[in-house]
Amino acid sequence: MNYRDYSVSDFAADAYFQKWVQNPDINTTVFWEQWLLQNPDKKIVVEQAIKLLATFRFQENAYSQDFINNIWRNIEEKIEDTNNVKPLYASKKNFSIKNIIRFRHVAAIFLVLVLAAVLFNKLSTPPLISHSTPSGQIKTILLPDSSLVTLNANSRLLYRQSWSTLKLREVWLEGEGYFQVRKKPVPTASSSGIKFIVHVNLMDIEVLGTKFNVNTRRGKAQVVLNSGKVKLSSQQDNNLVSTYMMPGDLVERTSRTGGFFKKVVDPNLYSSWKTQHFVFKTTTMAEIVAVLEDTYGWEIQLKNPKVGQMTFTSTVPVNKPDVLLRLLAESFKIDIQKEGNKVVIGN
């Protein structure tokens, strides 16, 4: 199987990957260690998938048959130890029989409790929900705590169906999404007051009731805060680094070893897509090309690098890409040809 193009969620859903993370054996360990040696650039994706599985643990493996067998073995050893104790008033034979019966009853009850715990974990773990969007489309999702996520085109969101039994409100994002997070879950939820965390490729975003945009495309992790307050955390050189954001801040991280880059921006420019409009304000052609590729899944060739530095200001509906191409051609006096998903820009 070719794992080169796998995303975080693809790895997490793969049975052989799950086996390596949760119940490794010689075969899985050798295979995945060798695969990582051959594909070092996928280390970050694999780390995120492992973290995803650690949180969404499959409860079937919580108590293995070996674990249950060990319980029986320990109980039998205790029974044998008890048989060696000399009674003060009763005969050795009667004492041993009575205690064997008593310990077997205790063992049976204990085993029933263990099996009940396994069954409870299976039944109480909410199923995993996945939402994805195709090219050129967006989708609004209502989360279990009544928070809202608007998912941009070519994006994916993962979360548990219910958060009432979980210690954290957690979601995993690939692509781009705009979050409107409730400060508290609905009053009837037992999860009231718990943290809300968005996991992306290069950082974790801890939310304190807010509105913000997250973009994880093109190997980066970018957060733009509209209102409220968020805390960003990530591993850097085996140390946990954090930073806080205020409204209007843009924070970006482009690699696992690099730090946080922060600047002040107009946040509405970065979340305008959720209103089905592109809002460009002195935006370079190179940046526009990236937006078009991410939104429509196009392959765009920019023939002249100088054209990539030209800036453009306009507001265009997302559902009218041909209008945008015509505006760009007229504004820059350049030729733009589109055939299928391939676009060539330049004379």
Backbone torsions as a table, in degrees:
resi	resn	phi	psi	omega
1	MET	NA	140.0	-179.2
2	ASN	-91.9	110.7	-178.9
3	TYR	-96.1	3.2	-173.7
4	ARG	-60.1	-38.5	-175.1
5	ASP	-95.5	10.8	-178.0
6	TYR	-71.6	139.7	173.0
7	SER	-93.0	-179.8	178.7
8	VAL	-57.8	-48.4	-178.2
9	SER	-68.0	-31.9	177.1
10	ASP	-64.0	-45.7	177.5
11	PHE	-61.3	-44.7	-177.0
12	ALA	-63.5	-28.4	-179.0
13	ALA	-88.8	-8.5	-177.2
14	ASP	-80.0	126.8	-175.0
15	ALA	-63.6	-39.5	-177.9
16	TYR	-70.5	-34.4	175.5
17	PHE	-67.7	-42.3	177.6
18	GLN	-59.2	-41.3	-179.3
19	LYS	-62.7	-41.5	179.5
20	TRP	-65.0	-40.6	-177.5
21	VAL	-73.1	-41.9	-169.7
22	GLN	-100.1	-34.9	179.6
23	ASN	-139.4	67.1	-174.4
24	PRO	-67.3	145.6	171.0
25	ASP	-130.5	-174.3	-176.7
26	ILE	-61.0	-44.2	-176.0
27	ASN	-63.9	-47.9	-178.8
28	THR	-67.7	-38.1	-179.5
29	THR	-64.4	-47.1	179.5
30	VAL	-62.4	-44.9	-177.2
31	PHE	-61.1	-51.7	-173.7
32	TRP	-73.6	-34.2	175.9
33	GLU	-65.4	-40.5	177.6
34	GLN	-66.8	-39.5	179.9
35	TRP	-63.9	-40.3	179.0
36	LEU	-68.1	-33.5	175.6
37	LEU	-64.3	-35.3	-179.5
38	GLN	-83.4	-18.4	-177.9
39	ASN	-132.1	62.8	-176.2
40	PRO	-62.5	-24.3	-179.5
41	ASP	-71.0	-12.1	-179.7
42	LYS	-95.4	7.2	-175.8
43	LYS	-59.9	-43.4	-177.8
44	ILE	-63.8	-43.3	179.5
45	VAL	-62.2	-43.1	179.4
46	VAL	-64.1	-41.6	178.6
47	GLU	-60.4	-41.6	179.3
48	GLN	-67.3	-37.1	178.4
49	ALA	-66.3	-39.1	176.6
50	ILE	-63.0	-41.3	179.2
51	LYS	-65.5	-38.0	177.5
52	LEU	-62.4	-45.0	179.3
53	LEU	-67.4	-32.0	179.6
54	ALA	-63.7	-32.5	179.1
55	THR	-85.3	-45.5	178.6
56	PHE	-93.0	58.7	-174.9
57	ARG	-68.1	135.3	177.2
58	PHE	-77.8	116.6	-169.7
59	GLN	-72.4	-12.1	179.9
60	GLU	-59.2	-28.4	-175.9
61	ASN	-97.8	10.4	-175.9
62	ALA	-65.8	-40.0	179.8
63	TYR	-130.0	102.9	-177.5
64	SER	-78.9	169.0	177.5
65	GLN	-64.6	-34.0	176.6
66	ASP	-61.8	-38.9	178.9
67	PHE	-61.9	-45.8	-179.8
68	ILE	-65.6	-40.9	178.3
69	ASN	-61.7	-37.7	178.1
70	ASN	-64.1	-35.6	176.9
71	ILE	-60.4	-47.8	179.6
72	TRP	-62.0	-41.6	-178.0
73	ARG	-63.5	-42.5	178.3
74	ASN	-64.4	-38.3	179.3
75	ILE	-66.4	-43.1	179.4
76	GLU	-61.7	-37.5	178.2
77	GLU	-64.4	-38.1	177.6
78	LYS	-66.7	-36.8	178.0
79	ILE	-63.4	-42.7	179.1
80	GLU	-64.1	-39.2	177.8
81	ASP	-63.8	-37.8	-179.7
82	THR	-67.8	-35.0	179.5
83	ASN	-63.4	-23.2	-178.9
84	ASN	-86.3	-5.2	178.8
85	VAL	-81.1	129.6	-178.5
86	LYS	-84.9	126.9	179.5
87	PRO	-73.2	155.0	178.7
88	LEU	-86.5	-38.6	-174.0
89	TYR	-122.3	-27.5	-178.8
90	ALA	-95.8	164.6	178.1
91	SER	-72.7	154.5	-179.2
92	LYS	-61.7	-38.0	-178.1
93	LYS	-64.4	-48.6	-178.9
94	ASN	-64.2	-39.8	-178.7
95	PHE	-62.9	-43.4	-177.2
96	SER	-66.3	-44.1	-178.5
97	ILE	-63.6	-46.5	-179.2
98	LYS	-62.1	-42.3	-177.6
99	ASN	-72.8	-33.5	175.9
100	ILE	-61.7	-45.5	179.3
101	ILE	-61.7	-45.1	-177.9
102	ARG	-63.9	-44.1	-179.1
103	PHE	-68.9	-33.9	177.5
104	ARG	-67.1	-36.2	175.8
105	HIS	-63.7	-44.7	178.3
106	VAL	-61.3	-43.0	-179.7
107	ALA	-63.0	-42.1	-179.9
108	ALA	-62.9	-43.5	179.2
109	ILE	-63.4	-42.9	-179.0
110	PHE	-63.5	-41.0	-179.9
111	LEU	-66.5	-39.5	177.0
112	VAL	-60.6	-41.6	178.9
113	LEU	-63.6	-40.4	178.5
114	VAL	-62.9	-47.3	-179.8
115	LEU	-64.8	-35.9	176.8
116	ALA	-63.9	-37.8	178.2
117	ALA	-64.6	-40.4	177.6
118	VAL	-61.2	-47.5	-179.3
119	LEU	-63.2	-40.9	179.5
120	PHE	-61.9	-42.2	179.5
121	ASN	-62.5	-40.6	179.6
122	LYS	-64.2	-44.9	-175.5
123	LEU	-75.5	-30.7	-174.1
124	SER	-88.9	-10.8	178.5
125	THR	-80.5	113.0	-177.9
126	PRO	-64.7	148.0	179.0
127	PRO	-67.5	156.8	-179.3
128	LEU	-85.3	130.6	179.7
129	ILE	-106.8	135.9	179.5
130	SER	-127.1	130.0	174.6
131	HIS	-121.3	137.2	177.0
132	SER	-138.9	158.7	-179.0
133	THR	-126.9	139.0	176.5
134	PRO	-81.1	-179.1	179.5
135	SER	-61.8	136.9	174.0
136	GLY	76.8	6.8	-178.2
137	GLN	-127.9	149.3	174.4
138	ILE	-122.2	164.6	-175.1
139	LYS	-148.3	136.8	176.6
140	THR	-102.2	130.5	-174.0
141	ILE	-121.4	131.6	175.3
142	LEU	-94.6	117.8	-178.6
143	LEU	-82.3	165.9	-177.0
144	PRO	-56.9	-25.5	-179.5
145	ASP	-97.0	11.6	-179.4
146	SER	76.5	8.5	169.2
147	SER	-70.0	157.4	-178.8
148	LEU	-117.5	141.4	173.6
149	VAL	-128.2	125.6	171.9
150	THR	-100.0	117.5	-174.2
151	LEU	-96.2	124.9	179.1
152	ASN	-76.1	173.3	-178.8
153	ALA	-60.6	150.0	177.7
154	ASN	53.6	47.7	-178.9
155	SER	-132.8	165.8	-178.5
156	ARG	-144.4	140.4	179.5
157	LEU	-129.4	133.8	178.0
158	LEU	-121.8	141.3	175.0
159	TYR	-166.2	166.3	177.2
160	ARG	-81.7	145.6	-176.5
161	GLN	-60.0	-35.6	178.8
162	SER	-132.3	143.4	178.1
163	TRP	-111.4	5.5	-173.1
164	SER	-66.4	-25.6	-178.6
165	THR	-106.7	5.3	-175.4
166	LEU	-103.1	155.1	-177.7
167	LYS	-83.9	-18.4	-179.5
168	LEU	-135.1	150.0	167.4
169	ARG	-93.1	110.2	-173.3
170	GLU	-128.7	142.0	171.9
171	VAL	-136.2	156.0	176.6
172	TRP	-120.4	130.2	-175.8
173	LEU	-121.6	134.6	169.0
174	GLU	-125.4	127.7	-177.3
175	GLY	104.6	-124.5	-177.1
176	GLU	-143.1	139.7	178.6
177	GLY	-151.2	151.0	176.5
178	TYR	-111.3	125.0	-173.1
179	PHE	-108.6	135.8	169.7
180	GLN	-123.1	96.1	-169.8
181	VAL	-97.1	131.8	175.6
182	ARG	-71.7	141.3	177.1
183	LYS	-63.8	-33.7	176.2
184	LYS	-138.0	148.8	174.0
185	PRO	-63.8	174.1	177.8
186	VAL	-56.6	145.8	-172.1
187	PRO	-54.7	-29.0	-176.6
188	THR	-82.5	-8.9	-177.2
189	ALA	-78.0	136.2	178.9
190	SER	-75.0	-7.2	-179.4
191	SER	-89.8	14.5	-176.2
192	SER	-55.0	129.2	175.4
193	GLY	88.8	-3.6	-178.3
194	ILE	-78.8	158.9	-176.0
195	LYS	-67.5	151.7	173.5
196	PHE	-115.1	120.0	-175.9
197	ILE	-126.9	131.7	173.7
198	VAL	-105.2	120.3	178.3
199	HIS	-96.5	125.2	174.8
200	VAL	-127.7	-176.7	-168.6
201	ASN	-63.9	-33.3	-173.5
202	LEU	-120.4	3.5	-178.6
203	MET	-166.7	168.5	170.4
204	ASP	-113.2	140.2	-177.7
205	ILE	-114.9	111.3	178.3
206	GLU	-95.0	122.8	-169.6
207	VAL	-104.9	139.7	179.6
208	LEU	-121.1	50.4	179.6
209	GLY	73.8	96.0	-167.3
210	THR	-168.0	177.0	173.0
211	LYS	-127.9	129.5	-176.5
212	PHE	-159.3	160.4	178.8
213	ASN	-112.2	137.2	179.0
214	VAL	-122.8	130.6	178.6
215	ASN	-129.2	119.7	-179.2
216	THR	-114.6	19.2	-177.4
217	ARG	-77.0	160.4	172.2
218	ARG	56.0	37.1	172.8
219	GLY	76.5	7.0	-179.6
220	LYS	-113.8	170.3	170.6
221	ALA	-131.0	115.4	-174.7
222	GLN	-125.6	132.1	178.1
223	VAL	-124.3	130.3	175.4
224	VAL	-121.2	122.2	-174.0
225	LEU	-96.7	121.4	177.1
226	ASN	-85.4	-44.2	-179.7
227	SER	-156.6	161.2	179.2
228	GLY	86.2	-146.3	-176.4
229	LYS	-153.0	138.7	176.6
230	VAL	-134.4	156.9	176.1
231	LYS	-119.4	128.5	178.3
232	LEU	-105.4	136.2	179.5
233	SER	-135.9	146.1	178.0
234	SER	-162.9	159.4	177.0
235	GLN	-85.7	131.8	176.3
236	GLN	-139.8	115.9	-178.3
237	ASP	53.9	45.7	178.0
238	ASN	66.4	13.6	176.4
239	ASN	-120.0	145.7	177.5
240	LEU	-84.8	119.3	178.5
241	VAL	-111.5	144.1	-176.6
242	SER	-137.9	156.4	173.3
243	THR	-151.2	149.3	178.2
244	TYR	-104.0	148.0	179.7
245	MET	-115.8	146.7	173.6
246	MET	-115.4	160.0	-179.7
247	PRO	-53.0	133.8	-178.0
248	GLY	95.2	-9.7	179.2
249	ASP	-79.5	141.3	166.7
250	LEU	-115.6	125.3	176.6
251	VAL	-122.8	133.0	-176.8
252	GLU	-135.0	144.9	174.0
253	ARG	-133.9	132.0	-172.8
254	THR	-111.6	-7.3	178.6
255	SER	-155.1	162.4	-179.3
256	ARG	-67.1	-29.2	-177.2
257	THR	-93.2	-18.4	-178.5
258	GLY	-80.8	161.5	179.8
259	GLY	-88.8	-167.5	179.0
260	PHE	-88.5	132.2	173.2
261	PHE	-103.2	126.9	-175.0
262	LYS	-126.1	140.1	172.9
263	LYS	-153.2	164.2	179.9
264	VAL	-96.7	132.0	-176.7
265	VAL	-137.8	176.2	168.9
266	ASP	-89.1	105.2	-173.2
267	PRO	-61.9	-26.2	-178.3
268	ASN	-64.8	-27.0	178.4
269	LEU	-67.5	-27.9	-175.5
270	TYR	-90.8	-14.0	180.0
271	SER	-118.9	12.8	-178.6
272	SER	-64.0	-24.0	-178.1
273	TRP	-59.6	-27.6	-176.7
274	LYS	-70.4	-15.8	174.5
275	THR	-94.6	12.3	-179.9
276	GLN	65.6	33.0	175.8
277	HIS	-136.7	143.3	167.5
278	PHE	-91.0	126.7	174.8
279	VAL	-114.3	107.9	179.7
280	PHE	-105.5	131.9	179.5
281	LYS	-135.9	103.7	-172.6
282	THR	47.0	46.1	179.6
283	THR	-89.5	133.5	-179.0
284	THR	-71.9	155.3	177.8
285	MET	-61.0	-35.9	178.4
286	ALA	-61.7	-40.0	178.0
287	GLU	-68.4	-38.0	178.2
288	ILE	-64.7	-40.7	177.4
289	VAL	-57.7	-44.2	179.4
290	ALA	-62.3	-41.6	179.1
291	VAL	-62.7	-44.0	-179.0
292	LEU	-65.4	-41.7	178.5
293	GLU	-63.7	-42.4	-178.6
294	ASP	-69.8	-35.1	-175.9
295	THR	-80.3	-44.4	-172.9
296	TYR	-106.3	-6.9	-178.2
297	GLY	73.6	22.6	-179.9
298	TRP	-77.8	158.9	168.5
299	GLU	-108.7	112.9	-173.3
300	ILE	-113.3	129.9	176.6
301	GLN	-107.2	121.3	178.3
302	LEU	-102.0	102.1	-172.4
303	LYS	-67.3	-41.5	-175.9
304	ASN	-107.2	113.3	-179.7
305	PRO	-58.2	-29.1	-179.8
306	LYS	-65.2	-32.7	178.2
307	VAL	-64.1	-32.0	-179.5
308	GLY	-63.5	-21.4	-179.4
309	GLN	-92.3	-8.5	178.4
310	MET	-69.3	147.1	-177.0
311	THR	-108.3	155.6	-173.8
312	PHE	-141.3	137.9	178.0
313	THR	-129.8	119.8	179.4
314	SER	-176.0	166.2	173.0
315	THR	-121.7	124.6	-174.1
316	VAL	-133.8	136.6	176.5
317	PRO	-61.3	139.3	-179.7
318	VAL	-64.1	-32.7	-176.1
319	ASN	-83.1	11.1	177.5
320	LYS	-129.2	65.5	-177.6
321	PRO	-64.0	-31.2	-179.9
322	ASP	-65.9	-34.3	177.2
323	VAL	-64.2	-41.6	179.2
324	LEU	-63.8	-43.3	179.4
325	LEU	-62.0	-39.7	179.4
326	ARG	-66.6	-40.6	178.0
327	LEU	-62.9	-41.7	179.2
328	LEU	-64.0	-42.7	-179.6
329	ALA	-62.9	-42.4	-178.7
330	GLU	-71.8	-38.1	-177.3
331	SER	-68.2	-41.1	-175.3
332	PHE	-98.8	-1.0	-178.8
333	LYS	53.9	49.6	-179.8
334	ILE	-127.3	165.2	179.4
335	ASP	-95.7	130.9	177.4
336	ILE	-126.4	121.1	-179.8
337	GLN	-115.2	132.6	179.3
338	LYS	-126.7	127.7	176.2
339	GLU	-136.3	108.9	-175.4
340	GLY	66.3	-126.3	178.4
341	ASN	-95.9	8.5	-178.8
342	LYS	-107.9	132.1	-178.8
343	VAL	-128.2	133.5	177.2
344	VAL	-116.5	124.3	-178.7
345	ILE	-116.0	125.9	177.3
346	GLY	131.2	159.0	-179.2
347	ASN	-91.8	NA	NA
